[in-house]
Amino acid sequence: MNPLYISQKLYEQFEHLQEVKHYYGVLAICALIMTAEEKRDPVLLEKCRTILSRFPDGISHPRYNFPSYGIGGNARAYAFLQGYCPEDKELVREYAEEMLTATRDHNGIMCLPGEPEQEKIWIDVATAVTPFLLYSGLALGEARYVDEAVRQCLLMVAELRDPENGLLHQSKNFAAPGAYSQDHWSRGNGWGYFPLAELVRLLPADSRHRSQVERAFTDLSQALLPHQSKRGLWRQEIPFPYSYEETSGTGLILYGMGVGLRMGLLDRETYGPAFRRGVEGLNLYSINPDFSTELSCPSCLSPGEGEEKGTVLAYVTLRLPYRNECHSFAPLMLAMVEAYRNGIVELPR
């Protein structure tokens, strides 16, 4: 079965289950646009435009940490970059300018807006902020947006990187003042890796940021590679061999590795077999015949209470996967898109 067909069917399963509008839904819409591009499918692309046209006035909005989600976030900016909604120029500019005013900690990292004095930072923000500003900046010719896209991603990755193994912690100051969460969470590492992949994919070749971004990308790639399971997936707590294999982080990691392979930043002899094994593993273990999903961690931000908060134990035991978990769809779709871009045109079903 063609990976692009799988991606499209995953989205259809998702929209059958719930209204697609939260931050994980916005990323799925972005993945659907990429799917339509690779399929060269004008009908599917028109569906994407129709989906985006419901933002902001045609849906009831949940609480957002970043107002850009209200207009479709990364999906809206990507569609504008690709020329699918030129009428959105001023809308994209308005929300890119708003993002530049977001609350920051003393290092300049965007932090939880409701409690700025506590300077709570978390790696999920890299995926919320960097692609939106990158797409917007490239489309509008605004270097300020691109500069901030790079700055936020590199600052977060550097701050939350564990120097002992190169993997990322999810957060700081959530468990206690000055404390990092003790995890190396699968999706958290994916939230850091995906925006790095978009930077290496889309930054101009002569960008002054390119060498620094490529170094951060390859460093995280090298840290992730040794922890892939025999079945091709990464675990909920990546370096812990008794943790369950986790879908959403694996999908985001594979998207990044696929980009790195195509860009020539990752050695094909080393990363190529891991990429294929991962795509095949997702297809076999994470996607059911009816395109329902398995093995994805539910919502997770420094889980637990008291002394257990933010510990590896809490990440592994308090956040257990279930079928059709809402964060699973976008990463799986992105992995399938990159599988196709890397020449994988058929997967068994």
Residue pairs with C-beta under 8 A, 6 or more apart in sequence:
1 346
1 347
1 348
1 349
2 340
2 345
2 346
2 347
3 279
3 336
3 337
3 339
3 340
3 344
3 345
3 347
4 35
4 38
4 39
4 336
4 337
4 340
6 283
6 287
6 291
6 336
6 347
6 349
7 31
7 32
7 35
7 332
7 333
7 336
7 337
8 32
8 35
8 39
8 44
9 291
10 287
10 291
10 293
10 329
10 332
10 333
10 336
11 20
11 28
11 31
11 32
11 35
11 329
11 333
12 291
13 290
13 291
13 292
13 293
13 324
13 329
14 20
14 25
14 28
14 326
14 329
17 324
17 326
18 25
18 326
19 25
19 59
20 28
20 29
20 51
21 55
21 59
21 61
21 62
22 62
22 69
22 326
23 64
23 69
23 73
23 128
24 326
24 327
24 329
24 330
25 326
25 330
26 69
26 72
26 73
26 74
26 75
27 73
27 74
27 75
27 127
27 330
27 331
27 334
28 329
28 330
28 333
29 48
29 51
29 52
29 72
29 75
30 73
30 74
30 75
30 78
30 131
30 330
31 330
31 333
31 334
31 337
32 44
32 47
32 48
32 51
32 75
32 333
33 45
33 48
33 75
33 78
33 79
33 82
33 84
34 78
34 333
34 334
34 337
35 44
35 333
35 336
35 337
36 44
36 45
36 47
36 48
37 45
37 82
38 337
38 340
38 341
45 84
48 75
48 79
48 84
49 79
49 84
49 85
51 75
52 72
52 75
52 76
52 79
52 85
55 70
55 71
55 72
55 76
56 70
56 71
56 72
61 69
61 70
64 70
65 112
65 113
65 125
65 128
66 73
66 99
66 102
66 125
66 128
66 129
67 95
67 98
67 99
68 76
68 77
68 95
68 96
68 98
68 99
68 128
68 132
69 128
70 95
71 91
71 92
71 95
72 79
73 128
73 132
74 127
74 128
74 131
74 132
74 135
76 85
76 88
76 91
76 92
77 92
77 96
77 131
77 132
77 135
77 136
77 139
78 131
78 135
79 85
79 88
80 86
80 88
80 89
80 92
80 135
80 136
80 139
81 135
81 136
81 138
81 139
89 140
92 136
92 139
92 140
93 136
93 140
93 142
95 132
95 136
96 132
96 133
96 136
96 137
96 140
96 142
96 145
99 129
99 132
99 133
99 148
100 144
100 145
100 148
102 110
102 113
102 129
103 110
103 111
103 112
103 113
103 116
104 110
104 111
105 111
105 119
105 121
106 119
107 155
107 159
108 151
108 155
109 121
109 125
109 152
109 155
109 156
109 159
110 121
110 125
110 129
110 152
111 118
111 119
111 120
111 121
111 125
112 118
112 120
112 121
112 122
118 173
118 177
119 172
119 173
120 171
120 172
120 173
120 174
121 156
121 159
121 160
121 171
121 172
121 173
122 170
122 171
122 172
122 174
122 188
122 301
122 302
123 156
123 157
123 160
123 168
123 169
123 170
123 171
123 188
123 189
123 191
123 192
124 170
124 188
124 191
124 301
125 152
125 156
126 152
126 153
126 156
126 157
126 191
126 192
126 194
126 195
127 191
127 192
127 194
127 195
129 148
129 149
129 152
129 153
129 195
130 149
130 150
130 152
130 153
130 195
130 198
130 199
131 149
131 194
131 195
131 198
132 149
133 145
133 146
133 148
133 149
133 152
134 145
134 146
134 149
134 150
134 195
134 198
134 199
134 202
134 203
135 202
136 142
136 145
137 143
137 144
137 145
137 146
137 147
137 149
138 146
138 202
146 203
146 207
146 209
147 209
149 195
149 199
150 199
150 203
150 209
150 212
150 213
153 192
153 195
153 196
153 199
153 213
153 216
154 212
154 213
154 216
156 192
157 168
157 192
157 196
157 216
157 220
158 216
159 172
160 168
160 169
160 170
160 171
160 172
160 180
160 192
161 167
161 168
161 169
162 168
162 169
162 184
165 184
165 223
165 239
166 219
166 220
166 222
166 223
167 184
167 189
167 220
167 223
167 224
167 227
167 238
167 239
168 184
168 185
168 188
168 189
168 192
168 220
169 180
169 181
169 182
169 183
169 184
169 185
169 188
170 181
170 183
170 185
170 188
170 300
170 301
170 302
171 180
171 181
171 301
171 302
171 310
172 178
172 179
172 180
172 181
173 179
174 181
174 301
174 302
174 309
174 310
175 181
175 302
175 309
175 310
176 309
179 310
180 310
181 302
181 310
181 311
181 315
182 310
182 311
182 312
183 237
183 310
183 311
183 312
183 315
184 237
184 238
184 239
185 236
185 237
185 238
185 249
185 297
185 300
185 315
186 234
186 235
186 236
186 237
186 238
186 246
186 248
186 249
186 250
186 253
186 297
187 246
187 248
187 249
187 252
187 297
187 300
187 327
187 331
188 249
188 300
189 220
189 224
189 234
189 238
189 249
189 252
189 253
190 248
190 249
190 250
190 251
190 252
190 253
190 256
190 331
191 252
192 220
193 217
193 220
193 221
193 224
193 252
193 253
193 255
193 256
194 252
194 255
194 256
194 334
196 213
196 216
196 217
196 220
196 256
197 217
197 255
197 256
197 259
197 260
198 259
199 209
199 213
199 217
200 210
200 213
200 214
200 217
200 259
200 260
200 263
200 265
201 259
201 263
203 209
203 210
203 213
204 210
207 213
214 265
217 256
217 260
217 265
218 260
218 265
218 266
220 256
221 256
221 257
221 260
221 265
221 266
221 271
224 234
224 238
224 253
224 257
225 270
225 271
225 274
227 234
227 235
227 238
227 239
228 234
228 274
228 277
228 278
229 235
229 245
229 281
231 245
231 281
231 284
231 285
232 250
232 274
232 277
232 278
232 279
232 280
232 281
232 282
233 245
233 246
233 247
233 250
233 278
233 281
233 282
233 285
233 286
233 295
234 245
234 246
234 249
234 250
234 253
235 241
235 243
235 244
235 245
235 246
236 243
236 244
236 245
236 246
236 249
236 297
236 315
236 316
236 319
236 321
237 243
237 312
237 315
237 316
238 249
240 312
240 316
242 316
243 316
244 295
244 316
244 320
244 321
245 285
245 295
246 295
246 296
246 297
246 321
247 282
247 286
247 293
247 294
247 295
247 296
247 321
247 325
247 328
247 331
247 332
248 296
248 297
248 325
248 327
248 328
248 331
248 332
249 297
249 331
250 278
250 281
250 282
250 286
250 331
250 335
251 282
251 286
251 328
251 330
251 331
251 332
251 333
251 334
251 335
252 331
252 334
252 335
253 278
254 275
254 278
254 279
254 282
254 335
254 338
254 339
255 331
255 334
255 335
255 337
255 338
257 266
257 271
257 274
257 275
257 278
257 338
258 275
258 335
258 338
258 339
258 341
258 342
259 338
260 266
260 271
261 268
261 271
261 272
261 275
261 342
262 338
262 341
262 342
275 342
276 344
278 335
279 335
279 336
279 339
279 344
279 347
280 347
282 332
282 335
283 347
283 348
283 349
284 348
285 294
285 295
286 293
286 294
286 295
286 296
286 328
286 332
287 293
287 294
287 332
288 294
288 323
289 349
292 323
292 324
293 323
293 324
293 325
293 328
293 329
293 332
294 321
294 323
294 328
295 321
295 328
296 321
296 322
296 325
296 327
296 328
297 319
297 320
297 321
297 325
297 327
298 319
298 320
298 321
298 322
298 325
298 326
298 327
299 319
299 327
300 315
300 319
302 309
302 310
303 309
303 310
303 314
303 315
303 318
303 319
304 310
304 311
304 313
304 314
304 318
308 314
339 347
